[in-house]
Amino acid sequence: MKEKLYMGVDLGTSFIKSGVYSLDGRLQAGWSEPVKDERPAPGVFLQHGEELYEAVCSCIRHTTEVLGERAGAIEAVAFTGQMAGSMGVDENWNDVTTWSCTLDGRYLPYADRQREQFGKELFEVGGTNAPVMCAKYAWFREAFPKEHKRIAKYVMLNGYMIGKMSGIPVDEAKIDYSLITWTGLSDIRTRQWSEQICRDLEVDLSMLPEIVSCTAAGGYLSEKTAEELGLPPGIPLIVGAGDKVSGCTGASVFGDGDLIFEAASYGAVSCRVPEVRLDLKRRNYDIIGSIDDKSYYAHKYIQGSGITIDWFVESFLKEEGTDKKAAFQKAEELAKDIAPGSDKMMSIGLLGGSAMPFDSEMKGLFMGHTWNHGKGHFYHALLEGFSYDLALTLDSLKDQYPEYTGKQIKLIGGGAKSSIWPQMLADVTGYEFARLGREDAALWGAAVLAAAGTGEVKDIAALTEEHAEVKTVFYPNEEKHRRYKEYVKLYEAFTKELHGLYERLNRQ
């Protein structure tokens, strides 16, 4: 029987990853490449499309070289990756704007302006607190008018890679259901571009890609690219899904009320729901599309949480001659015996602002520290702050979806490896956390979508459930949970009441 393999490509903020899987869930070959970026000034974060594309090609080439002749068994490639950003390309798929994600904060004044004028519509129709593409569109049109005139389409990274690899006309660019929410330009219920929002924000609909399902073929691998990458020519390039939804796929989060927390660069919680119910008061989550056209995920990402933890450890705990792993081990050792509340110390780790609820003025803050606090307290407080943020989101979900509360939360991502954070998450929130055995849920999820796109997989939920083994369960300590409740309330109060002071500081 002919072997059939499927490739996933993860277009991350820090790394590009590729992996080839068989449908027994096993990784047959994989590779990763660091992503180049430029940070020429505070708030400026640039990633050039051509460099991202070369990193993708390098990953795929290395992967197919490892496979050798077996690379001919690859039936399809699907993409996953960053969900909030945009790239303007010309009619030949040349990058005009660079890939501009939320780390490039120059768009934030435009986002604030749009939210002041149309925030109710963006949230209630589009399902988002944190529109990105529409604000990037306005910023680029106003700040770079000559370049804006060259743009034929605004695309996400999935669509850009497919366009480059297939050579399709730019008018055939695609975007999937899971990626449309944070464009700020869609109607989340109909899963189409909102003509009203586009009209209000003066966005040309012809510059937006076609919305399709996550298992649709966005194009087919050109002969030239196939030869360069060592892949079979003509195989379908499946649109795939954003990394959070692909992670939900790989971890089999398909039952109503199923929950997952990904402790990653943008730590995020997702709850599978059958209908849109927005928290109009607290705005602690958005609604994003799932891989089908019927259900959704109530979703909150904590902007840059993993990036902030990395920054803290590298800046304050990494010693010369040691690597990051050793620095993290040191941080965990220093923090392991610290009591709930970090000896009456708190942290706000939202160095790039808050996405949900949206607050572009928010920055980082440590408070309550005295001469008795050491580096371990600061690390511990940082993890607690992100845990408090998660607890507030879970409270919102309880209010809006009471019939789906109390379920165990699956745990994936780099932070899941921590020796202290998973138990802290359980203690702060009062939920059980189940650390999964596999660390590649998003990449595996993309490969499954590739197989589904060819028709090889009919029941995605059944397949992924077979390979979503729970490794460790963390149960909440009721006494610690009781103590943490007051800190969660304090965290919510601080994030609200400090807005004016942050605003004054940012105007200096």
Protein Blocks (a to p, Z undefined) as FASTA:
>chain_A
ZZdddddddddfkbccdddddfeopafbdcddddddddfbghiacddfklmmmmmmmmmm
mmmmmnmmmlmmpmbdcdeddfbdcddddfkopafkopadfklmklmmmmmmmmmmmmmm
mmmmnopabdfklmmmmmmmmmmmmlmmmpmbdcdfklmmmmmmnopafklpccdfklmm
mnopacfklopacfklmmmnopafklpccdddfkbcfbdcdfklmmmnopaehiacdebj
afklmmmmmnopabghiacddddfbdcdddddfbdcddfknopaccdddfbfkbccdddd
dehklmmmmmmmmmmmpcghiafklmmmmmmmmmmmpcehiloiacdfblnopfbdcdfk
bccddehiafkbcfklmmmmmmmmmmmmmmmmmmmmmmmmmmlghiacddedjklmpmkl
mmmmmmmnopacdddfbfclmmmmmmmmmmmmnomamblmlmmmmmmccfbdcdddfklm
mmmmmmmmmmmmmmmmmmmmmmmmmmZZ
